[in-house]
């Protein structure tokens, strides 16, 4: 089947789901995979959090990776069924309103959308120190980091503004940088075997005379902060050719490839660490990544490699912004947000929701001015994403009990669905508790509960907007007011 015939079928299916084609449908599997993979971004996650994992759990934090990847695999399998049934822009919002009801969908989309907006800032602020190092700025001030964060947001906005085809080019570069930054540099570092293979089983005494388990639970956050973003492949479903086939494959592949490349890179860096105790000394070695690269490869190669990391951060931020834009475009198309007529505008030239993109950029720029609160921003972003994920899994369980089944001609779990959903829910709820629980009892209470407080603030703001915008009245008169569980039964 040629592309034009497939696009015609995709548009017909979109019409059955209640929408007309407005966005440019040009992405094939690799580009769709690129959206998910560059958002998940092993390079961004690994290079931002390696020091945290090493300090929290010692080299044994390596084993957090397969645990989290398995848990998220259960989630992505549920998402793959839903991407087959409902290949729509702003995926989680659309899935939730069809699985349970539109009000449920509205709040899932609200949580998820804000988590995406915060993630843009968290990614760019995390990349700012690498940009500074690549530019030769040593010991950058807080103000310098904020300025660099603003510049990164602006660059990503321009790329997203000119359309999905330009974004696709950046994503291809991003995928290449991800591979170079994990498999490439990891392979080189394997020739510098300062530590034995068994290093991944050592704690280097971080637990002292106590139990290692509490520290391992903290170290789990290293992987929890990395392995999400695969769902962004579904957020751009209406720009994908044959999304019912390609989107599930793209999400699953992004997670598994991301898991393998991260596992490979972490092992390589641990194996190539000249002095593990020095690498774990935050005072003497604030960035163990640069210490390892500098010691093994020299300053020239390390400086060149910094630009690989910078490009990975740029492509990651652009992918997150693309996902956030589609969520708010999807909201606006349904009339479920203030200024929806303006927000739903799609550029005739670029076929991109440019007004929703501008709003996402403005919000990210505002957050960038508060980037000094990076820990709060990052923690809320991750908890918000995980909460939205588990609300989707819960919605899938509710809908399944009411008779929901996906079409038989695409990805489906069949009889395995309930087992997968139960494992996904158990994993997700456990991880949310681990992410949100107080970790420093000696700190002020508001710091220990900052993640919970930030999440509650977003929910309260959502409730205010929900009622102030008259959403309940709109839902009462909308064709979306009834659950969608029976409309797509096989």
N, C-alpha and C positions, 0 to 999 in steps of 0.2 A: 504494500500500500504506500503510495507516495504521500509526501508531507501535506499537500493541499487537501487530499481526501481525508487524511487523518484529522487535520485541523477542522474541517467541516463537521466531522463526527464529534470532535471535542466541543465545538460550539453548540451543536444540537443537544449534547448531554448537559452543557451549562444552561441552556434554555430550559431543559426539564427541571433543573434545580432552581429556576426562577430568575436567572440573570442573563443579560446580553453580553456578548464579547466586547470589552472596551480596552483591555490591555493587549499588548503585542505578544502573540503566542509564537515564540521563536526558539525557546530553550529545548534542547534535547537532553539525553541522559547525562552526559559528562558535565554540561553547564549546570544542570540541576544538582548533580552531585557536588559541583564546585561551590554552590551557594551553601549547602549544608556543611561541607568539609571545611571551608574557610571560616564559617561562623564557629563551628566546634573548635577549629584551629589548635592542633597539638602544639604548634610552636608558641602561640600566644599563651596558652595555658601552662605549658611546660616551663617556658623561660620566665614567666611571671611568678610561678609557684614552687619551683624547684627548691629554693631556699626554705620555704615554709615546710614542705614535706620532709626535707632532710633534718631541719631543726626539731620538728614535732615528733617524728618517729624514727629518726636515724635511717640508714640505708634500707631497712626493712619496709619503709613506706612504699617501696616498689610493689608490694603485694596488694596494695589498695586498688591498683589499676584493674586487674581482672575481676575483682569483686564488684566495682562500680560499673564496669562495662557490661557484666552479666545482668545486673539489675536494670540498667538502662536498655539493654536488649529486650527485656520483657516489655518495657514501656513502648519501644519503637515498633514492636510487633503489633501491639494494639493500634498504634498510630497508623501503621501500614494498612490495616483493614479499613480504617476510617478515610485514609487518603484515597483508597480505591472507591469507596462509596460516595464521598463528598469532596471531589477535587476542586476546592474553592479557595480564593484568596483570603488571607487572615484565618488560616485553618482552624486553630483551636477554638476561636469564637464561633465559627460556623459549625464545627462538630458538636460543641456543647449545646447549642440551641436546638440542634436536630435530635440529639440523643435524649435530652431531658425536656427543656423548654427554653424559650427565648430569654427569660429573665436570668436563668442559670447561665446561659451563653453570654449574656451581657457582662456579668461579673467575672466569668472566666477570662473573657477577652480584655476586660479592664485590668485585671491583675497581670495578665501576660503582656499586654501592651506596655504598661508602665515598667515592667521588668526589662523589656527590650530597650526602652528609652534610657533607662539607667545603665544598662549594659554597654550602650554606645560610649557613654562617658567613662565607664570603668575600663573598657578596653583601651580607649585612646589615652587616658591618664596613665594606664599601665605601660603603654608604649612610649610615652613621652621621655622617660629616662634613656631608652635605647636611641631615640632620635637625637637627644642631646649628646650622647656618647659618640654617635656616628658623625655628628657635626663638630666634634672636638670640644664640646662644652663640658668641662670637668666640674663636678659638684654643683649641678644646676640648682638655683633657688626655687622655692615654691612658686613664685611668680613666673619664672621661666617655664616651669613644667606646665602651668596653667595655659600660658600662651601657646606652647607647642600642642597642647590638647585641643585648643580652639582651632589651630591650623589644621590638625588632622580631621576634625569634624567638618570643616569647610571643604577640604579636598574630597572627602567621601561624599558629601552632599552634591558637589559639582558632578562627580562621576555618576551618581544615581540619577541626577536630574536629566542627563542627556540620553537616558534610555537603557533598557536592559541589554542591548547589544554591546554598548560600551562597558557596562558592568561585567558582562561576560568575559571581556578581554582581561579586566582586572582579576576576575576570579580565576582565569586560567593561569595568570602570573602567580596568584596567591597559592594555587594548588602546587605549582612548581616550587615556590619558596617553602611551602610546608614540607614537601618531600626532601628538598635540599637541607632544610633545617633540622630534620629528624633522621631520615635514613642516610642522607649524604654525610652530614657531620658525624653522625653516630658511627658509620662505617670507618671513617678516618680515625675516630677516637679509639676504636677497638685495637688499633696498632700500638696504643699507649697503655698497656696493661699494668698499671701501678697497683691495682687491687685484685684479689682473687675473685673468681666467679661467685664464690660463696658470700661475697660482700652483701648481696641482696638479702641474706638471712640474718645479718648482724644489726644490732641496735646501737652499738657504740656506747652502751651504758646510759642512754637517755632516761631510762626508767629509774635509775638509782637503785635503791633497795626495795622499791615498790613494784606493783604490777605494771606490765607493759600494755595491758588492754586499754586503759583510758587514753594512753598516748596514741595507740593505733587508731582509736575512734577519732581523735583529733586529726591524725594524719590522713584519714579517709577523706577529709575535706579537700585535700590536694586533688584527688580524682573527681570528687563531686563538683568542684569548680570548673572542671575541664569538659566533662563528657555530657554536654547538652548542646543544643543548637542544630542538631540533625533535623529537627522539625521545621526549620526554615525552608527546606526543600518543598514542604507542603504549603507554606505561606505564599509561595509564588506559583501555585498550581495552575492558575489561569494564564500563565505565560509559558507553560510547558506543553510541548507537543506530546500527545498520548500520556497525560499525567497519571491515569489510573495504572499504567504499567511502569512508568519511569519513576514516579515519586516514591513509591514504597521501596524500590530497589536503591534509589539514591539515599534515602534515610538510613537504611540498614547498612549499606556499603560505607557511608560516611562514618558511622559509629564504629564498625569493625576495623576499617582502615585506620581511623583515628586511634583506636585502642592499641592496635599492633604497633604503629609508628611511635606512639608515646612510650610504650613498654620498651621498645628497642632503644629509643633515645635515652631514657632514664638509666637503663642498664649500661649503655655505653659511657655515659657521663660518670656514673658511679665507678665503673671499672677503670676509667682514665683519671680518677682523682688522685693527685700525687700524695696529698696528706689529708686524710678524711677528717681528723679532728680539727685541723685548720679550716677546712671547708665548712665545718659546722660551727665555727666560732663567728657569731654574727658581728662582734666588735672588730675583729681583725679582717674578716672576709664578709662584708655586707652583701656581696653578690657572688656566690660560688660558681655560677655559670661563667662569668668573665675570668674568674680565677683559674678555672680548669682550662678554658680555651687559651688564655694567655700563657699558662705554664706549659701546655702541650704543643700549641701551634704557633706561639709567638704573637707579638702585638700587631704585625701587619695583617696576617690572616684573620686574626680576631676582629680587626677594624673593618675589613671587607665583609666579614660574616655579619656584622651588626646591621648592614643594609638589607641582608636577607631577612633578618628579624623585623626590621622596620616595615618592609613590604608586606610581610605576613600580618602585622598589626593593621596596616591600612586596609588590606583586603578583608580582614575579619570585621573591622568596624563598618565597612561598606555593606557587607552581607547582613549584619545585624540591623543596620538602618533600613535596608531594603525590606527585611521582614517586618519591622515595626511600621513602616509606611503602608504595607499591604493590610496590616491589621486595622489601622485607623481608616484606610480607604474602605475596607469591608464594612466597618461600623457606619461610615457616612453614607454608603450606598443604601443601607437599610434605614437611614434616617434616625440612627440611634445615638447621636452625639450632637453637641452644640455646633452650629455652623455647618451642618452636614451637606447643604447644597454646595457650599464653597469647597469643603474638604473632599468631596467626591469627584471634583474636576479632574479630568484626564487630558493631558496635553495632546492635541491633535497631531503634532509633529513627532513627539517622542513616544506617545502612547504610554506615558508614565503618570501616576497620580501625583503631580507636581505640588499641589497645595498641601496634601497630606505629608509629602516629603519635607516641605518648608517648615511645617509645624514640628516634625520630628527633629529637624536641625536646630530650630530655635530652642526647643526644650533641652536638647543635648548640650547646646551652648550655655544655657543657664546652669545646668548641672555642672558643667565644666568649671564654672566660676567657684563652685563649692567642692572642687575635686580634692581638697585637703581632707574631706571626709570619705576618702576612697574606701576605707574598710566598711563603713556603713552602706555605701552605694553598692559595693560588690556583694556584700552579704545579702542585702535585700534583693538584688537582681537574681541571685541564685535561688534564694528561698521562694521568691515570686514565681520563677520558672518552675521549680519543683512543685509548688502548690498548684499551679495551673495544670501541670502534667497529671497530678493525682486526681484532680477534679475531672479531668477527661477520662481517666481510667475508671473512676467511680461512676461517671455518666454512662460509660460503655456497659458496666455491670448492670446498672438500672435498666438501660434500654434492652439489654439482652434478656433480662427477666421478663420484659414486656413483649418479647418476640422479635426483637431487631435481628436481622441477618443481612450480611453484605451480599452484593451480587455474586453469582457463582462464577463469573467469567474473569475474575481478577484475584488479587491477593486476599486470602482468607485463612483464618486459623481453624475454622471448623470446631471439632470436639475439643481441641486443645485450648480454645479461647478462654474458658473459665479458669483453667490452671495458670495460664500465662497472666491473666488479669489479676488473679490472687497474688501471684509472686510479685508482679509490678506494684501492686498496692502496698504490700508488706514492705518491700524495699523502699518505696517512695516515702511512706509515712515515717519509717525508721530514720531515713536520711534527713527529712525535714526536722525531726526532733533533734538529731545530731547537729544540724546546722544552726538551729535557733537556741539551743540550750546555753546557759551561762558557762563560760569557759574560764573566767577569772574571778573567783569569789571575792577576792580582795578589792576589786575595782568597784566604783560607784554603781548602784543598782541600775541606773539608766544606761550605763555602758554595757552591762551584762545582758540587758534586755533590749538593746538597740535594734536588733533585727525584728523582734516581735513588735516593738513600738512602731517601727517604720512600716511594717506590713499592716498593722491596725490603722495607721494614719491613711494609707492608700485605700483601705477598705471603707473607712469613714468618708473620705473624700469621694469615693465612688458612689456611696449611698446618697450623698448630697447631690451629686450630679445626676444620678439616676432619677431622683424625684423632682429636682429643680427643672430638668429638661423635659419633664412629663413623659418619661419613658413608659411607665405602666399604662397610661392612656393610649399611647401609640401601639403598644403590644396588644392591647385589647381589641383594637380595630385592625390589626395586621393579620395577614394570612399566615404569619410565622407563629401566631399565638398557640397553635396546637402542636403537640410533639410530632416529630418526623419519623418516629420509630417504625411505623407500619408502611410508610410510603415506598420503602426500598427493600422490602422483604424479598428474598429469592423465592 
